[in-house]
């Protein structure tokens, strides 16, 4: 495995239903391939999440809680995985 840590892959596998109605990956290998295909990114803070989404043209000004943004997955170490689908 390359770019994404086991923690990131496991988090995505466990929480992928917050963004997708059906599973897009069943294994860590499938999850990594999917995240690479969609060019998912990891950022270090909530501020960086909002900055990144703003740069991508997503209006999140009315979003009160970062956990309400389905494209954002909170990682256990304080970082965030952003998956644009």
Long-range contacts (C-beta under 8 A, 24 or more apart in sequence): 1-28, 1-29, 1-32, 2-32, 2-36, 3-32, 3-35, 3-36, 4-31, 4-32, 4-35, 4-36, 4-40, 4-42, 7-75, 7-76, 7-77, 8-35, 8-42, 8-75, 8-81, 9-35, 11-73, 11-74, 11-75, 11-76, 11-81, 12-40, 12-73, 12-81, 12-83, 15-73, 18-70, 18-73, 19-70, 19-71, 19-83, 19-85, 20-85, 35-81, 35-83, 38-83, 38-84, 38-85, 39-84, 40-81, 40-82, 40-83, 40-84, 41-81, 41-82, 42-75, 42-79, 42-80, 42-81, 42-82, 43-79, 43-80, 43-82, 44-78, 44-79, 44-80, 45-78, 45-80, 46-80, 48-80, 49-80, 49-82, 52-82, 53-82, 56-84
